[in-house]
Amino acid sequence: MGLFSNNKKLCPVCGNPTPRLLATKIQDTPICKECDKKIYLPKGRTDRMTIDDFKQYIQFYEDNQALRDQFEENYSFNFGLFGGDLVLDIFHGLFRVNCDKDSLAFQADNLKSFRILEDSRVLFEGNHQELKHYDSKVPEKVKQLEPQIAQFQMQMREYEMFERLERMHEENDKDDNHYHEYHPRPSFDVASPADTFHVELTFDHPYWDNIKWDWTGVSFDSDSPSVEAFLSCYEDKTESLHTLALNLAHLMNPNVKEMTAGEKKQDAKQETGSLEEQKQSSESDTIEQLQKYKGLLDAGVITEEEFAAKKKQLLGI
């Protein structure tokens, strides 16, 4: 059979004809366009599938139709041009990892945990028990750049002054051989303390282990940097991410507790201290009781056997 033969290979899943060119292959076997359209899997997942594995996935996708029919979007987060989408149906406890309504619908139980980071630093992380919020050092780092910004602004004023002087010389000097002194335009090229945000989901799912999106962070205007403008944009973005974190947490557990990271650890520390105090108090009471009964023994009020029994009781022997 040649390339232009009418005898097409049949799809091993459904029996439909397969494309002659650029067909998706499972275990080196082409599949039809209809089955190809049902693939909503992590990149490279089908490369590890056998035909039987893929047939099981197609059945899983068909069974998932009931959840897709139930899905009613009430929140979505867009990660920018070509960045993707995360879509939630909090009421029904469902979510999708893109805006395609034909893609797999996940249940809340499929989401084990999530993290939201600014560059490599965690801002939010959540699971079925809690949502943690971490303090950011970005505002502090941005304010530390104020001297550099002030220096740049001075350089920019000098540059603009030289440019005005050059234009004045050009207007007043008719000599074509006049030398124009070159002044490079300054540019504020300082790395951003919050270059990229990341959203990571970890799954308990037969076909998905995790997924990660990147979202463009905040940068300084190279011509007119401003601490106020940077922090305003940063605050808007982190508020949006906080809303995303809250919605993911409530999707997993409507009664989830939100806390600043360190609170739980601090409470545990306080509890440990309290237990230690209780232990010391209990030991002190035991000693006092033993001394009391020893006095009764010495006074002949109780017998040696009674004292020994009471001693065992107090010491938990």
Short mmCIF file of the C-alpha atoms (twelve columns), coordinates in Angstrom:
data_MODEL
# 
_entry.id   MODEL 
# 
loop_
_atom_site.group_PDB 
_atom_site.id 
_atom_site.type_symbol 
_atom_site.label_atom_id 
_atom_site.label_alt_id 
_atom_site.label_comp_id 
_atom_site.label_asym_id 
_atom_site.label_seq_id 
_atom_site.Cartn_x 
_atom_site.Cartn_y 
_atom_site.Cartn_z 
_atom_site.pdbx_PDB_model_num 
ATOM 1   C CA . MET A 1   0.000   0.000  0.000   1 
ATOM 2   C CA . GLY A 2   1.441   3.396  -0.999  1 
ATOM 3   C CA . LEU A 3   0.946   6.811  0.485   1 
ATOM 4   C CA . PHE A 4   -2.031  7.521  -1.782  1 
ATOM 5   C CA . SER A 5   -3.683  4.131  -1.453  1 
ATOM 6   C CA . ASN A 6   -7.363  4.057  -0.528  1 
ATOM 7   C CA . ASN A 7   -6.675  1.289  1.983   1 
ATOM 8   C CA . LYS A 8   -6.094  3.161  5.237   1 
ATOM 9   C CA . LYS A 9   -4.941  1.547  8.452   1 
ATOM 10  C CA . LEU A 10  -7.707  1.181  11.003  1 
ATOM 11  C CA . CYS A 11  -7.565  2.556  14.524  1 
ATOM 12  C CA . PRO A 12  -6.799  -0.243 17.026  1 
ATOM 13  C CA . VAL A 13  -9.186  1.360  19.533  1 
ATOM 14  C CA . CYS A 14  -12.373 2.080  17.599  1 
ATOM 15  C CA . GLY A 15  -11.750 0.732  14.076  1 
ATOM 16  C CA . ASN A 16  -12.039 4.095  12.299  1 
ATOM 17  C CA . PRO A 17  -9.617  4.924  9.453   1 
ATOM 18  C CA . THR A 18  -6.398  6.612  10.554  1 
ATOM 19  C CA . PRO A 19  -4.708  9.596  8.844   1 
ATOM 20  C CA . ARG A 20  -1.968  8.818  6.334   1 
ATOM 21  C CA . LEU A 21  0.121   11.783 7.464   1 
ATOM 22  C CA . LEU A 22  1.043   13.031 10.939  1 
ATOM 23  C CA . ALA A 23  -1.060  10.455 12.748  1 
ATOM 24  C CA . THR A 24  -0.653  10.177 16.508  1 
ATOM 25  C CA . LYS A 25  0.830   6.804  17.367  1 
ATOM 26  C CA . ILE A 26  0.460   4.557  20.376  1 
ATOM 27  C CA . GLN A 27  3.099   1.832  20.602  1 
ATOM 28  C CA . ASP A 28  4.125   2.719  17.003  1 
ATOM 29  C CA . THR A 29  0.528   2.172  15.851  1 
ATOM 30  C CA . PRO A 30  -1.453  5.102  14.378  1 
ATOM 31  C CA . ILE A 31  -4.809  6.024  15.906  1 
ATOM 32  C CA . CYS A 32  -7.728  7.912  14.366  1 
ATOM 33  C CA . LYS A 33  -8.458  11.618 14.763  1 
ATOM 34  C CA . GLU A 34  -11.480 10.914 16.963  1 
ATOM 35  C CA . CYS A 35  -9.424  9.018  19.530  1 
ATOM 36  C CA . ASP A 36  -6.617  11.558 19.242  1 
ATOM 37  C CA . LYS A 37  -9.040  14.341 20.249  1 
ATOM 38  C CA . LYS A 38  -9.718  12.524 23.520  1 
ATOM 39  C CA . ILE A 39  -6.111  12.715 24.700  1 
ATOM 40  C CA . TYR A 40  -5.876  15.102 27.660  1 
ATOM 41  C CA . LEU A 41  -2.774  13.766 29.325  1 
ATOM 42  C CA . PRO A 42  0.584   15.082 30.547  1 
ATOM 43  C CA . LYS A 43  3.182   15.526 27.841  1 
ATOM 44  C CA . GLY A 44  4.916   12.243 27.049  1 
ATOM 45  C CA . ARG A 45  2.374   10.058 28.885  1 
ATOM 46  C CA . THR A 46  1.167   8.308  25.715  1 
ATOM 47  C CA . ASP A 47  4.785   7.453  24.814  1 
ATOM 48  C CA . ARG A 48  4.791   4.962  27.685  1 
ATOM 49  C CA . MET A 49  1.406   3.436  26.856  1 
ATOM 50  C CA . THR A 50  0.649   0.123  25.226  1 
ATOM 51  C CA . ILE A 51  -2.434  -0.255 23.047  1 
ATOM 52  C CA . ASP A 52  -4.252  -1.890 25.971  1 
ATOM 53  C CA . ASP A 53  -3.217  0.983  28.259  1 
ATOM 54  C CA . PHE A 54  -4.604  3.479  25.763  1 
ATOM 55  C CA . LYS A 55  -7.875  1.555  25.419  1 
ATOM 56  C CA . GLN A 56  -8.255  1.722  29.205  1 
ATOM 57  C CA . TYR A 57  -7.622  5.468  29.095  1 
ATOM 58  C CA . ILE A 58  -10.261 5.967  26.375  1 
ATOM 59  C CA . GLN A 59  -12.759 4.086  28.555  1 
ATOM 60  C CA . PHE A 60  -11.733 6.299  31.490  1 
ATOM 61  C CA . TYR A 61  -12.295 9.388  29.334  1 
ATOM 62  C CA . GLU A 62  -15.753 8.173  28.286  1 
ATOM 63  C CA . ASP A 63  -16.697 7.496  31.914  1 
ATOM 64  C CA . ASN A 64  -15.475 10.997 32.792  1 
ATOM 65  C CA . GLN A 65  -18.212 12.467 30.568  1 
ATOM 66  C CA . ALA A 66  -20.650 12.459 33.501  1 
ATOM 67  C CA . LEU A 67  -18.385 14.852 35.416  1 
ATOM 68  C CA . ARG A 68  -17.853 17.034 32.343  1 
ATOM 69  C CA . ASP A 69  -21.608 17.336 31.883  1 
ATOM 70  C CA . GLN A 70  -21.987 18.366 35.522  1 
ATOM 71  C CA . PHE A 71  -19.210 20.969 35.368  1 
ATOM 72  C CA . GLU A 72  -20.281 24.585 35.908  1 
ATOM 73  C CA . GLU A 73  -17.416 27.061 35.872  1 
ATOM 74  C CA . ASN A 74  -17.516 29.624 38.685  1 
ATOM 75  C CA . TYR A 75  -13.843 30.606 38.886  1 
ATOM 76  C CA . SER A 76  -10.906 30.581 36.496  1 
ATOM 77  C CA . PHE A 77  -7.318  31.776 36.555  1 
ATOM 78  C CA . ASN A 78  -5.536  32.676 33.331  1 
ATOM 79  C CA . PHE A 79  -1.747  32.460 33.301  1 
ATOM 80  C CA . GLY A 80  -1.280  34.855 30.402  1 
ATOM 81  C CA . LEU A 81  -0.895  34.456 26.653  1 
ATOM 82  C CA . PHE A 82  -0.174  30.778 25.899  1 
ATOM 83  C CA . GLY A 83  0.192   30.246 29.656  1 
ATOM 84  C CA . GLY A 84  -2.907  28.101 30.145  1 
ATOM 85  C CA . ASP A 85  -5.871  28.175 32.505  1 
ATOM 86  C CA . LEU A 86  -7.060  26.598 35.731  1 
ATOM 87  C CA . VAL A 87  -10.856 26.362 35.912  1 
ATOM 88  C CA . LEU A 88  -12.854 25.524 39.049  1 
ATOM 89  C CA . ASP A 89  -16.386 24.415 39.802  1 
ATOM 90  C CA . ILE A 90  -16.272 24.871 43.562  1 
ATOM 91  C CA . PHE A 91  -19.978 24.108 44.028  1 
ATOM 92  C CA . HIS A 92  -19.651 20.592 42.558  1 
ATOM 93  C CA . GLY A 93  -16.080 20.041 43.752  1 
ATOM 94  C CA . LEU A 94  -14.619 19.806 40.237  1 
ATOM 95  C CA . PHE A 95  -11.792 21.432 38.287  1 
ATOM 96  C CA . ARG A 96  -10.067 21.397 34.903  1 
ATOM 97  C CA . VAL A 97  -6.444  22.165 34.057  1 
ATOM 98  C CA . ASN A 98  -7.316  24.061 30.866  1 
ATOM 99  C CA . CYS A 99  -10.225 26.000 29.392  1 
ATOM 100 C CA . ASP A 100 -11.250 23.231 26.951  1 
ATOM 101 C CA . LYS A 101 -14.671 21.971 28.025  1 
ATOM 102 C CA . ASP A 102 -13.909 18.565 26.496  1 
ATOM 103 C CA . SER A 103 -10.856 18.062 28.710  1 
ATOM 104 C CA . LEU A 104 -10.873 15.782 31.744  1 
ATOM 105 C CA . ALA A 105 -12.828 16.962 34.762  1 
ATOM 106 C CA . PHE A 106 -11.028 16.284 38.032  1 
ATOM 107 C CA . GLN A 107 -12.715 15.792 41.389  1 
ATOM 108 C CA . ALA A 108 -11.609 17.598 44.527  1 
ATOM 109 C CA . ASP A 109 -10.282 14.322 45.954  1 
ATOM 110 C CA . ASN A 110 -7.882  14.103 42.998  1 
ATOM 111 C CA . LEU A 111 -6.048  17.181 44.296  1 
ATOM 112 C CA . LYS A 112 -3.599  16.189 47.050  1 
ATOM 113 C CA . SER A 113 -1.889  19.529 47.549  1 
ATOM 114 C CA . PHE A 114 -0.776  22.726 45.854  1 
ATOM 115 C CA . ARG A 115 1.968   25.332 46.106  1 
ATOM 116 C CA . ILE A 116 2.217   28.893 44.821  1 
ATOM 117 C CA . LEU A 117 5.722   30.330 44.592  1 
ATOM 118 C CA . GLU A 118 7.404   33.598 43.660  1 
ATOM 119 C CA . ASP A 119 10.555  32.463 41.885  1 
ATOM 120 C CA . SER A 120 11.789  29.716 44.274  1 
ATOM 121 C CA . ARG A 121 10.099  30.998 47.453  1 
ATOM 122 C CA . VAL A 122 6.774   29.565 48.627  1 
ATOM 123 C CA . LEU A 123 3.941   32.076 49.070  1 
ATOM 124 C CA . PHE A 124 1.031   29.690 49.670  1 
ATOM 125 C CA . GLU A 125 0.679   25.955 50.109  1 
ATOM 126 C CA . GLY A 126 -2.389  23.942 50.905  1 
ATOM 127 C CA . ASN A 127 -3.824  20.483 51.397  1 
ATOM 128 C CA . HIS A 128 -7.062  19.027 52.750  1 
ATOM 129 C CA . GLN A 129 -6.282  20.191 56.296  1 
ATOM 130 C CA . GLU A 130 -4.828  23.697 56.008  1 
ATOM 131 C CA . LEU A 131 -3.802  26.641 53.866  1 
ATOM 132 C CA . LYS A 132 -0.473  28.204 54.807  1 
ATOM 133 C CA . HIS A 133 0.505   31.743 53.910  1 
ATOM 134 C CA . TYR A 134 4.204   32.631 53.948  1 
ATOM 135 C CA . ASP A 135 5.502   36.154 54.452  1 
ATOM 136 C CA . SER A 136 7.267   37.593 51.415  1 
ATOM 137 C CA . LYS A 137 10.572  39.440 51.492  1 
ATOM 138 C CA . VAL A 138 9.912   41.076 48.111  1 
ATOM 139 C CA . PRO A 139 8.614   44.434 49.487  1 
ATOM 140 C CA . GLU A 140 11.693  44.691 51.703  1 
ATOM 141 C CA . LYS A 141 14.035  43.855 48.807  1 
ATOM 142 C CA . VAL A 142 12.337  46.394 46.535  1 
ATOM 143 C CA . LYS A 143 12.705  49.173 49.097  1 
ATOM 144 C CA . GLN A 144 16.403  48.335 49.398  1 
ATOM 145 C CA . LEU A 145 16.738  49.300 45.720  1 
ATOM 146 C CA . GLU A 146 15.651  52.903 46.356  1 
ATOM 147 C CA . PRO A 147 19.277  54.232 46.335  1 
ATOM 148 C CA . GLN A 148 19.926  52.575 42.958  1 
ATOM 149 C CA . ILE A 149 16.701  53.999 41.560  1 
ATOM 150 C CA . ALA A 150 17.616  57.481 42.817  1 
ATOM 151 C CA . GLN A 151 21.052  57.179 41.189  1 
ATOM 152 C CA . PHE A 152 19.473  56.070 37.915  1 
ATOM 153 C CA . GLN A 153 17.023  58.986 37.978  1 
ATOM 154 C CA . MET A 154 19.962  61.372 38.383  1 
ATOM 155 C CA . GLN A 155 21.717  59.722 35.408  1 
ATOM 156 C CA . MET A 156 18.541  60.051 33.353  1 
ATOM 157 C CA . ARG A 157 18.241  63.763 34.183  1 
ATOM 158 C CA . GLU A 158 21.870  64.288 33.125  1 
ATOM 159 C CA . TYR A 159 21.239  62.413 29.894  1 
ATOM 160 C CA . GLU A 160 18.143  64.483 29.111  1 
ATOM 161 C CA . MET A 161 20.070  67.682 29.876  1 
ATOM 162 C CA . PHE A 162 22.860  66.695 27.449  1 
ATOM 163 C CA . GLU A 163 20.261  65.835 24.821  1 
ATOM 164 C CA . ARG A 164 18.639  69.269 25.163  1 
ATOM 165 C CA . LEU A 165 22.045  70.968 24.875  1 
ATOM 166 C CA . GLU A 166 22.841  68.972 21.740  1 
ATOM 167 C CA . ARG A 167 19.563  70.002 20.138  1 
ATOM 168 C CA . MET A 168 20.268  73.648 20.987  1 
ATOM 169 C CA . HIS A 169 23.737  73.406 19.379  1 
ATOM 170 C CA . GLU A 170 22.253  71.794 16.290  1 
ATOM 171 C CA . GLU A 171 19.718  74.606 15.950  1 
ATOM 172 C CA . ASN A 172 22.305  77.369 16.449  1 
ATOM 173 C CA . ASP A 173 25.280  75.833 14.639  1 
ATOM 174 C CA . LYS A 174 24.982  75.720 10.850  1 
ATOM 175 C CA . ASP A 175 28.344  74.003 10.452  1 
ATOM 176 C CA . ASP A 176 27.827  70.591 8.897   1 
ATOM 177 C CA . ASN A 177 31.093  69.425 10.435  1 
ATOM 178 C CA . HIS A 178 29.868  70.035 13.974  1 
ATOM 179 C CA . TYR A 179 30.801  67.110 16.248  1 
ATOM 180 C CA . HIS A 180 27.848  65.536 18.039  1 
ATOM 181 C CA . GLU A 181 28.960  64.027 21.306  1 
ATOM 182 C CA . TYR A 182 27.356  60.638 21.935  1 
ATOM 183 C CA . HIS A 183 25.704  60.028 25.291  1 
ATOM 184 C CA . PRO A 184 24.346  56.503 25.846  1 
ATOM 185 C CA . ARG A 185 20.792  56.441 27.138  1 
ATOM 186 C CA . PRO A 186 20.758  54.936 30.660  1 
ATOM 187 C CA . SER A 187 18.592  51.909 31.322  1 
ATOM 188 C CA . PHE A 188 17.526  50.435 34.661  1 
ATOM 189 C CA . ASP A 189 18.312  46.754 34.163  1 
ATOM 190 C CA . VAL A 190 18.142  45.452 37.723  1 
ATOM 191 C CA . ALA A 191 16.795  41.922 38.175  1 
ATOM 192 C CA . SER A 192 13.290  41.781 39.617  1 
ATOM 193 C CA . PRO A 193 12.857  40.343 43.137  1 
ATOM 194 C CA . ALA A 194 9.666   38.678 41.821  1 
ATOM 195 C CA . ASP A 195 10.417  37.653 38.250  1 
ATOM 196 C CA . THR A 196 8.047   34.688 37.857  1 
ATOM 197 C CA . PHE A 197 5.227   33.144 39.867  1 
ATOM 198 C CA . HIS A 198 4.632   29.384 39.776  1 
ATOM 199 C CA . VAL A 199 1.503   27.378 40.569  1 
ATOM 200 C CA . GLU A 200 1.986   23.659 41.222  1 
ATOM 201 C CA . LEU A 201 -0.732  21.046 41.755  1 
ATOM 202 C CA . THR A 202 -0.029  17.517 43.004  1 
ATOM 203 C CA . PHE A 203 -2.577  14.842 42.115  1 
ATOM 204 C CA . ASP A 204 -3.912  11.546 43.341  1 
ATOM 205 C CA . HIS A 205 -5.059  10.411 39.904  1 
ATOM 206 C CA . PRO A 206 -4.457  7.419  37.615  1 
ATOM 207 C CA . TYR A 207 -3.083  9.575  34.769  1 
ATOM 208 C CA . TRP A 208 -1.855  12.809 36.311  1 
ATOM 209 C CA . ASP A 209 0.898   13.181 38.921  1 
ATOM 210 C CA . ASN A 210 1.336   16.949 38.874  1 
ATOM 211 C CA . ILE A 211 1.098   20.071 36.760  1 
ATOM 212 C CA . LYS A 212 2.859   23.422 36.875  1 
ATOM 213 C CA . TRP A 213 2.041   26.834 35.408  1 
ATOM 214 C CA . ASP A 214 4.289   29.881 35.185  1 
ATOM 215 C CA . TRP A 215 2.903   33.407 35.454  1 
ATOM 216 C CA . THR A 216 4.909   36.500 34.579  1 
ATOM 217 C CA . GLY A 217 5.948   38.383 37.685  1 
ATOM 218 C CA . VAL A 218 6.660   42.076 38.186  1 
ATOM 219 C CA . SER A 219 9.482   44.061 36.602  1 
ATOM 220 C CA . PHE A 220 10.784  47.602 36.815  1 
ATOM 221 C CA . ASP A 221 10.200  50.058 33.980  1 
ATOM 222 C CA . SER A 222 13.671  50.317 32.427  1 
ATOM 223 C CA . ASP A 223 13.159  54.043 31.662  1 
ATOM 224 C CA . SER A 224 11.199  55.102 34.726  1 
ATOM 225 C CA . PRO A 225 11.594  52.657 37.641  1 
ATOM 226 C CA . SER A 226 9.429   53.266 40.681  1 
ATOM 227 C CA . VAL A 227 9.184   51.475 44.015  1 
ATOM 228 C CA . GLU A 228 5.538   52.539 44.362  1 
ATOM 229 C CA . ALA A 229 4.583   51.292 40.886  1 
ATOM 230 C CA . PHE A 230 6.395   47.989 41.417  1 
ATOM 231 C CA . LEU A 231 4.787   47.325 44.796  1 
ATOM 232 C CA . SER A 232 1.335   48.289 43.507  1 
ATOM 233 C CA . CYS A 233 1.598   45.776 40.657  1 
ATOM 234 C CA . TYR A 234 3.093   43.183 43.008  1 
ATOM 235 C CA . GLU A 235 0.231   43.617 45.469  1 
ATOM 236 C CA . ASP A 236 -2.360  43.187 42.699  1 
ATOM 237 C CA . LYS A 237 -0.720  39.965 41.531  1 
ATOM 238 C CA . THR A 238 -0.274  38.455 44.981  1 
ATOM 239 C CA . GLU A 239 -3.881  39.295 45.881  1 
ATOM 240 C CA . SER A 240 -4.992  37.407 42.759  1 
ATOM 241 C CA . LEU A 241 -2.811  34.463 43.789  1 
ATOM 242 C CA . HIS A 242 -4.231  34.585 47.315  1 
ATOM 243 C CA . THR A 243 -7.737  34.348 45.870  1 
ATOM 244 C CA . LEU A 244 -6.608  31.380 43.773  1 
ATOM 245 C CA . ALA A 245 -5.124  29.718 46.865  1 
ATOM 246 C CA . LEU A 246 -8.328  30.277 48.865  1 
ATOM 247 C CA . ASN A 247 -10.484 28.828 46.089  1 
ATOM 248 C CA . LEU A 248 -8.254  25.769 45.707  1 
ATOM 249 C CA . ALA A 249 -8.250  25.235 49.472  1 
ATOM 250 C CA . HIS A 250 -12.040 25.566 49.711  1 
ATOM 251 C CA . LEU A 251 -12.413 23.225 46.747  1 
ATOM 252 C CA . MET A 252 -10.484 20.596 48.706  1 
ATOM 253 C CA . ASN A 253 -12.158 21.329 52.035  1 
ATOM 254 C CA . PRO A 254 -14.835 24.014 52.626  1 
ATOM 255 C CA . ASN A 255 -13.772 24.173 56.291  1 
ATOM 256 C CA . VAL A 256 -10.048 24.463 55.650  1 
ATOM 257 C CA . LYS A 257 -8.075  26.595 58.127  1 
ATOM 258 C CA . GLU A 258 -5.889  29.427 56.847  1 
ATOM 259 C CA . MET A 259 -2.801  30.336 58.857  1 
ATOM 260 C CA . THR A 260 0.482   32.150 58.523  1 
ATOM 261 C CA . ALA A 261 3.378   29.706 58.310  1 
ATOM 262 C CA . GLY A 262 4.943   29.292 61.733  1 
ATOM 263 C CA . GLU A 263 1.716   29.606 63.729  1 
ATOM 264 C CA . LYS A 264 1.256   25.870 64.025  1 
ATOM 265 C CA . LYS A 265 4.882   25.360 64.920  1 
ATOM 266 C CA . GLN A 266 4.638   28.104 67.508  1 
ATOM 267 C CA . ASP A 267 1.499   26.559 68.997  1 
ATOM 268 C CA . ALA A 268 3.207   23.181 69.143  1 
ATOM 269 C CA . LYS A 269 6.151   24.777 70.918  1 
ATOM 270 C CA . GLN A 270 3.845   26.424 73.428  1 
ATOM 271 C CA . GLU A 271 2.026   23.130 73.914  1 
ATOM 272 C CA . THR A 272 5.352   21.361 74.505  1 
ATOM 273 C CA . GLY A 273 6.255   23.990 77.087  1 
ATOM 274 C CA . SER A 274 2.885   23.586 78.754  1 
ATOM 275 C CA . LEU A 275 3.287   19.805 78.905  1 
ATOM 276 C CA . GLU A 276 6.747   20.218 80.403  1 
ATOM 277 C CA . GLU A 277 5.340   22.522 83.074  1 
ATOM 278 C CA . GLN A 278 2.575   20.016 83.806  1 
ATOM 279 C CA . LYS A 279 5.150   17.244 84.084  1 
ATOM 280 C CA . GLN A 280 7.272   19.254 86.512  1 
ATOM 281 C CA . SER A 281 4.190   20.149 88.557  1 
ATOM 282 C CA . SER A 282 3.118   16.493 88.664  1 
ATOM 283 C CA . GLU A 283 6.576   15.377 89.810  1 
ATOM 284 C CA . SER A 284 6.541   18.009 92.563  1 
ATOM 285 C CA . ASP A 285 3.115   16.819 93.762  1 
ATOM 286 C CA . THR A 286 4.336   13.208 93.833  1 
ATOM 287 C CA . ILE A 287 7.335   14.114 95.994  1 
ATOM 288 C CA . GLU A 288 5.109   16.021 98.408  1 
ATOM 289 C CA . GLN A 289 2.719   13.053 98.659  1 
ATOM 290 C CA . LEU A 290 5.585   10.624 99.301  1 
ATOM 291 C CA . GLN A 291 6.964   12.877 102.035 1 
ATOM 292 C CA . LYS A 292 3.499   13.091 103.581 1 
ATOM 293 C CA . TYR A 293 3.035   9.296  103.698 1 
ATOM 294 C CA . LYS A 294 6.619   8.805  104.921 1 
ATOM 295 C CA . GLY A 295 5.755   11.081 107.818 1 
ATOM 296 C CA . LEU A 296 2.648   8.992  108.550 1 
ATOM 297 C CA . LEU A 297 4.793   5.833  108.452 1 
ATOM 298 C CA . ASP A 298 7.324   7.305  110.855 1 
ATOM 299 C CA . ALA A 299 4.496   8.366  113.163 1 
ATOM 300 C CA . GLY A 300 3.118   4.826  113.153 1 
ATOM 301 C CA . VAL A 301 -0.161  5.882  111.538 1 
ATOM 302 C CA . ILE A 302 0.287   3.525  108.566 1 
ATOM 303 C CA . THR A 303 2.183   0.245  108.221 1 
ATOM 304 C CA . GLU A 304 5.246   -0.490 106.079 1 
ATOM 305 C CA . GLU A 305 3.071   -2.493 103.667 1 
ATOM 306 C CA . GLU A 306 0.570   0.390  103.320 1 
ATOM 307 C CA . PHE A 307 3.379   2.852  102.645 1 
ATOM 308 C CA . ALA A 308 4.938   0.536  100.012 1 
ATOM 309 C CA . ALA A 309 1.570   0.141  98.262  1 
ATOM 310 C CA . LYS A 310 0.974   3.906  98.266  1 
ATOM 311 C CA . LYS A 311 4.494   4.521  96.957  1 
ATOM 312 C CA . LYS A 312 3.905   2.155  94.019  1 
ATOM 313 C CA . GLN A 313 0.592   3.893  93.285  1 
ATOM 314 C CA . LEU A 314 2.138   7.381  93.256  1 
ATOM 315 C CA . LEU A 315 5.136   6.353  91.140  1 
ATOM 316 C CA . GLY A 316 2.994   4.337  88.741  1 
ATOM 317 C CA . ILE A 317 4.991   1.176  89.338  1 
# 
